[in-house]
Amino acid sequence: MSACVDASLAVKWLAHEPGSDKAIDWLNAHAGDEIIAPIFLPIEVASVLRQKVRRVEMTSEEGLKALKLLERLQIRLIWDWSLLERAFSLAAELDQPTAYDTAYLALAEKNSCELWTADARFSRAASRMYPYVRPL
């Protein structure tokens, strides 16, 4: 079974913040599942971790350690150009300012799996029309 995850969930696995315990419980519960994400997930996570370092919420060493952990999670990173057009259309349909979040949705849709997110705002916006969007 596959599950698509977004950067908001992945960051909670790597940085101690509200909801991290619940996110780690989710990861443990899905240990046998294939976890997938768009190919840009690592850079999106790295950007969030870098912001945390700048805000002194974590050290640079902790950020680098978190990135190494992300690699060890062996998330299958996927991209094909059809996701780009679908993500763009979904962003318009859901009135989203960017296509980042909707690229995860497009990937979940294409792979007929659930999209798990810790982004409550996006989950509320998308789950009404796309019931396979699951909030953490």
Contact map, one row per residue, 1 for C-alpha under 8 A:
1110000000000000000000000000000011000000000000000000000000000000000000000000000000000000000000000000000000000000100000000000000000000000
1111000000000000000000000000000011110000000000000000000000000000000000000000000000000000000000000000000000000010110000000000000000000000
1111100000000000000000000000000011110000000000000000000000000000000000000000000000000000000000000000000000010000111100000000000000000000
0111110000000000000000000000000000111000000000000000000000000000000000000000000000000000000000000000000100110000111100000000000000000000
0011111011000000000000000000000000111000000000000000000000000000000000000000000000000000000000000000000100000000001110000000000000000000
0001111111000000000000000000000000001000100000000000000000000000000000000000000000000000000000000000100100000000001111000000000000000000
0000111111100000000000000000000000000000110110000000000000000000000000000000000000000000000000000000000000000000000010000000000000000000
0000011111110000000000000000000000000000000010000000000000000000000000000000000000000000000000000000000000000000000011100000000000000000
0000111111111000000000100000000000000000000000000000000000000000000000000000000000000000000000000000000000000000000111100000000000000001
0000111111111100000000000000000000000000000010000000000000000000000001000000000000000000000000000000000000000000000000000000000000000000
0000001111111110000000000000000000000000000010011000000000000000000000000000000000000000000000000000000000000000000000000000000000000000
0000000111111111111100110000000000000000000000000000000000000000000000000000000000000000000000000000000000000000000000000000000000000000
0000000011111111000100110010000000000000000000000000000000000000000000000000000000000000000000000000000000000000000000000000000000000000
0000000001111111000000000000000000000000000000000000000000000000011011000000000000000000000000000000000000000000000000000000000000000000
0000000000111111100100000000000000000000000000001000000001000000010000000000000000000000000000000000000000000000000000000000000000000000
0000000000011111110100000000000000000000000000000000000000000000000000000000000000000000000000000000000000000000000000000000000000000000
0000000000010011111100000000000000000000000000000000000000000000000000000000000000000000000000000000000000000000000000000000000000000000
0000000000010001111110000000000000000000000000000000000000000000000000000000000000000000000000000000000000000000000000000000000000000000
0000000000010000111111100000000000000000000000000000000000000000000000000000000000000000000000000000000000000000000000000000000000000000
0000000000011011111111110000000000000000000000000000000000000000000000000000000000000000000000000000000000000000000000000000000000000000
0000000000000000011111111000000000000000000000000000000000000000000000000000000000000000000000000000000000000000000000000000000000000000
0000000000000000001111111100000000000000000000000000000000000000000000000000000000000000000000000000000000000000000000000000000000000001
0000000010011000001111111110000000000000000000000000000000000000000000000000000000000000000000000000000000000000000000000000000000000001
0000000000011000000111111111000000000000000000000000000000000000000000000000000000000000000000000000000000000000000000000000000000000000
0000000000000000000011111111100000000000000000000000000000000000000000000000000000000000000000000000000000000000000000000000000000000000
0000000000000000000001111111110000000000000000000000000000000000000000000000000000000000000000000000000000000000000000000000000000000001
0000000000001000000000111111111000000000000000000000000000000000000000000000000000000000000000000000000000000000000000000000000000000000
0000000000000000000000011111111000000000000000000000000000000000000000000000000000000000000000000000000000000000000000000000000000000000
0000000000000000000000001111111000000000000000000000000000000000000000000000000000000000000000000000000000000000000000000000000000000000
0000000000000000000000000111111110000000000000000000000000000000000000000000000000000000000000000000000000000000000000000000000000000000
0000000000000000000000000011111110000000000000000000000000000000000000000000000000000000000000000000000000000000000000000000000000000000
0000000000000000000000000000011111000000000000000000000000000000000000000000000000000000000000000000000000000000000000000000000000000000
1110000000000000000000000000011111100000000000000000000000000000000000000000000000000000000000000000000000000000000000000000000000000000
1110000000000000000000000000000111110000000000000000000000000000000000000011000000000000000000000000000000000000000000000000000000000000
0111100000000000000000000000000011111000000000000000000000000000000000000111000000000000000000000000000000000000000000000000000000000000
0111100000000000000000000000000001111100000000000000000000000000000000000011110000000000000000000000000000000000000000000000000000000000
0001110000000000000000000000000000111111100000000000000000000000000000000011110000000000000000000000000100100000000000000000000000000000
0000000000000000000000000000000000011111100000000000000000000000000000000000111000000000000000000000001100100000000000000000000000000000
0000000000000000000000000000000000001111110000000000000000000000000000000000111000000000000000000000000000000000000000000000000000000000
0000000000000000000000000000000000001111111100000000000000000000000000000000100000000000000000000000000000000000000000000000000000000000
0000011000000000000000000000000000001111111110000000000000000000000000000000100000000000000000000000000000000000000000000000000000000000
0000001000000000000000000000000000000011111111000000000000000000001001000000000000000000000000000000000000000000000000000000000000000000
0000000000000000000000000000000000000001111111100000000000000000000000000000000000000000000000000000000000000000000000000000000000000000
0000001000000000000000000000000000000001111111110000000000000000000000000000000000000000000000000000000000000000000000000000000000000000
0000001101100000000000000000000000000000111111111000000000000000000000000000000000000000000000000000000000000000000000000000000000000000
0000000000000000000000000000000000000000011111111100000000000010001000000000000000000000000000000000000000000000000000000000000000000000
0000000000000000000000000000000000000000001111111110000000000000000000000000000000000000000000000000000000000000000000000000000000000000
0000000000100000000000000000000000000000000111111111000000000000000000000000000000000000000000000000000000000000000000000000000000000000
0000000000100010000000000000000000000000000011111111100000000010000000000000000000000000000000000000000000000000000000000000000000000000
0000000000000000000000000000000000000000000001111111110000010010000000000000000000000000000000000000000000000000000000000000000000000000
0000000000000000000000000000000000000000000000111111111000000000000000000000000000000000000000000000000000000000000000000000000000000000
0000000000000000000000000000000000000000000000011111111111000000000000000000000000000000000000000000000000000000000000000000000000000000
0000000000000000000000000000000000000000000000001111111111110010000000000000000000000000000000000000000000000000000000000000000000000000
0000000000000000000000000000000000000000000000000111111110000000000000000000000000000000000000000000000000000000000000000000000000000000
0000000000000000000000000000000000000000000000000011111111000000000000000000000000000000000000000000000000000000000000000000000000000000
0000000000000000000000000000000000000000000000000001111111100000000000000000000000000000000000000000000000000000000000000000000000000000
0000000000000000000000000000000000000000000000000001111111100000000000000000000000000000000000000000000000000000000000000000000000000000
0000000000000010000000000000000000000000000000000001101111110110000000000000000000000000000000000000000000000000000000000000000000000000
0000000000000000000000000000000000000000000000000000100111111110000000000000000000000000000000000000000000000000000000000000000000000000
0000000000000000000000000000000000000000000000000100100001111111000000000000000000000000000000000000000000000000000000000000000000000000
0000000000000000000000000000000000000000000000000000000000111111100000000000000000000000000000000000000000000000000000000000000000000000
0000000000000000000000000000000000000000000000000000000001111111110000000000000000000000000000000000000000000000000000000000000000000000
0000000000000000000000000000000000000000000001001100100001111111111000000000000000000000000000000000000000000000000000000000000000000000
0000000000000000000000000000000000000000000000000000000000011111111100000000000000000000000000000000000000000000000000000000000000000000
0000000000000000000000000000000000000000000000000000000000001111111110000000000000000000000000000000000000000000000000000000000000000000
0000000000000110000000000000000000000000000000000000000000000111111111000000000000000000000000000000000000000000000000000000000000000000
0000000000000100000000000000000000000000010001000000000000000011111111100000000000000000000000000000000000000000000000000000000000000000
0000000000000000000000000000000000000000000000000000000000000001111111110000000000000000000000000000000000000000000000000000000000000000
0000000000000100000000000000000000000000000000000000000000000000111111111000000000000000000000000000000000000000000000000000000000000000
0000000001000100000000000000000000000000010000000000000000000000011111111100000000000000000000000000000000000000000000000000000000000000
0000000000000000000000000000000000000000000000000000000000000000001111111110000000000000000000000000000000000000000000000000000000000000
0000000000000000000000000000000000000000000000000000000000000000000111111100000000000000000000000000000000000000000000000000000000000000
0000000000000000000000000000000000000000000000000000000000000000000011111110000000000000000000000000000000000000000000000000000000000000
0000000000000000000000000000000000100000000000000000000000000000000001111111000000000000000000000000000000000000000000000000000000000000
0000000000000000000000000000000001111000000000000000000000000000000000101111100000000000000000000000000000000000000000000000000000000000
0000000000000000000000000000000001111000000000000000000000000000000000000111110000000000000000000000000000000000000000000000000000000000
0000000000000000000000000000000000011111100000000000000000000000000000000011111000000000000000000000000000000000000000000000000000000000
0000000000000000000000000000000000011110000000000000000000000000000000000001111100000000000000000000000000000000000000000000000000000000
0000000000000000000000000000000000000110000000000000000000000000000000000000111110100000000000000000000000000000000000000000000000000000
0000000000000000000000000000000000000000000000000000000000000000000000000000011111110000000000000000000000000000000000000000000000000000
0000000000000000000000000000000000000000000000000000000000000000000000000000001111111000000000000000000000000000000000000000000000000000
0000000000000000000000000000000000000000000000000000000000000000000000000000000111111100000000000000000000000000000000000000000000000000
0000000000000000000000000000000000000000000000000000000000000000000000000000001111111110000000000000001001100000000000000000000000000000
0000000000000000000000000000000000000000000000000000000000000000000000000000000111111111000000000000001000000000000000000000000000000000
0000000000000000000000000000000000000000000000000000000000000000000000000000000011111111100000000000000000000000000000000000000000000000
0000000000000000000000000000000000000000000000000000000000000000000000000000000001111111110000000000001001000000000000000000000000000000
0000000000000000000000000000000000000000000000000000000000000000000000000000000000111111111000000011011111000000000000000000000000000000
0000000000000000000000000000000000000000000000000000000000000000000000000000000000011111111100000010011000000000000000000000000000000000
0000000000000000000000000000000000000000000000000000000000000000000000000000000000001111111110000000000000000000000000000000000000000000
0000000000000000000000000000000000000000000000000000000000000000000000000000000000000111111111000010010001000000000000000000000000000000
0000000000000000000000000000000000000000000000000000000000000000000000000000000000000011111111111110010000000000000000000000000000000000
0000000000000000000000000000000000000000000000000000000000000000000000000000000000000001111111110000000000000000000000000000000000000000
0000000000000000000000000000000000000000000000000000000000000000000000000000000000000000111111110000000000000000000000000000000000000000
0000000000000000000000000000000000000000000000000000000000000000000000000000000000000000011111110000000000000000000000000000110000000000
0000000000000000000000000000000000000000000000000000000000000000000000000000000000000000001111111000000000000000000000000000000000000000
0000000000000000000000000000000000000000000000000000000000000000000000000000000000000000001111111110000000000000000000000000000000000000
0000000000000000000000000000000000000000000000000000000000000000000000000000000000000000001000111110000000000000000000000000000000000000
0000000000000000000000000000000000000000000000000000000000000000000000000000000000000000001000011111110000000000000000000000000000000000
0000000000000000000000000000000000000000000000000000000000000000000000000000000000000011011000011111111000000000000000000000000000000000
0000000000000000000000000000000000000000000000000000000000000000000000000000000000000010000000000111111100000000000000000000000000000000
0000010000000000000000000000000000000000000000000000000000000000000000000000000000000000000000000111111110000000000000000100000000000000
0000000000000000000000000000000000000000000000000000000000000000000000000000000000000011011000000111111111000000000000000000000000000000
0000000000000000000000000000000000000100000000000000000000000000000000000000000000110111000000000011111111100000000000000000000000000000
0001110000000000000000000000000000001100000000000000000000000000000000000000000000000010000000000001111111110000001000000000000000000000
0000000000000000000000000000000000000000000000000000000000000000000000000000000000000010000000000000111111111000001000000000000000001000
0000000000000000000000000000000000000000000000000000000000000000000000000000000000100110010000000000011111111100000000000000000000000000
0001000000000000000000000000000000001100000000000000000000000000000000000000000000100000000000000000001111111110000000000000000000000000
0011000000000000000000000000000000000000000000000000000000000000000000000000000000000000000000000000000111111111111000000000000000000000
0000000000000000000000000000000000000000000000000000000000000000000000000000000000000000000000000000000011111111110000000000000000000000
0000000000000000000000000000000000000000000000000000000000000000000000000000000000000000000000000000000001111111000000000000000000000000
0100000000000000000000000000000000000000000000000000000000000000000000000000000000000000000000000000000000111111100000000000000000000000
0000000000000000000000000000000000000000000000000000000000000000000000000000000000000000000000000000000000011111110000000000000000000000
1111000000000000000000000000000000000000000000000000000000000000000000000000000000000000000000000000000000011011111000000000000000010000
0111000000000000000000000000000000000000000000000000000000000000000000000000000000000000000000000000000000011001111100000000000000011100
0011110000000000000000000000000000000000000000000000000000000000000000000000000000000000000000000000000110010000111110000000000000011100
0011110010000000000000000000000000000000000000000000000000000000000000000000000000000000000000000000000000000000011111000000000000001111
0000111110000000000000000000000000000000000000000000000000000000000000000000000000000000000000000000000000000000001111110010000000001111
0000010110000000000000000000000000000000000000000000000000000000000000000000000000000000000000000000000000000000000111110010000000000011
0000000110000000000000000000000000000000000000000000000000000000000000000000000000000000000000000000000000000000000011111110000000000010
0000000000000000000000000000000000000000000000000000000000000000000000000000000000000000000000000000000000000000000011111111000000000010
0000000000000000000000000000000000000000000000000000000000000000000000000000000000000000000000000000000000000000000000111111100000000000
0000000000000000000000000000000000000000000000000000000000000000000000000000000000000000000000000000100000000000000000111111110000000000
0000000000000000000000000000000000000000000000000000000000000000000000000000000000000000000000000000000000000000000011111111111000001110
0000000000000000000000000000000000000000000000000000000000000000000000000000000000000000000000000000000000000000000000011111111100000000
0000000000000000000000000000000000000000000000000000000000000000000000000000000000000000000001000000000000000000000000001111111100000000
0000000000000000000000000000000000000000000000000000000000000000000000000000000000000000000001000000000000000000000000000111111111101000
0000000000000000000000000000000000000000000000000000000000000000000000000000000000000000000000000000000000000000000000000011111111111100
0000000000000000000000000000000000000000000000000000000000000000000000000000000000000000000000000000000000000000000000000001111111100000
0000000000000000000000000000000000000000000000000000000000000000000000000000000000000000000000000000000000000000000000000000011111100000
0000000000000000000000000000000000000000000000000000000000000000000000000000000000000000000000000000000000000000000000000000011111111000
0000000000000000000000000000000000000000000000000000000000000000000000000000000000000000000000000000000000000000000000000000011111111100
0000000000000000000000000000000000000000000000000000000000000000000000000000000000000000000000000000000000000000111000000000001001111100
0000000000000000000000000000000000000000000000000000000000000000000000000000000000000000000000000000000010000000011110000010011001111110
0000000000000000000000000000000000000000000000000000000000000000000000000000000000000000000000000000000000000000011110000010001000111111
0000000000000000000000000000000000000000000000000000000000000000000000000000000000000000000000000000000000000000000111110010000000001111
0000000010000000000001100100000000000000000000000000000000000000000000000000000000000000000000000000000000000000000111000000000000000111
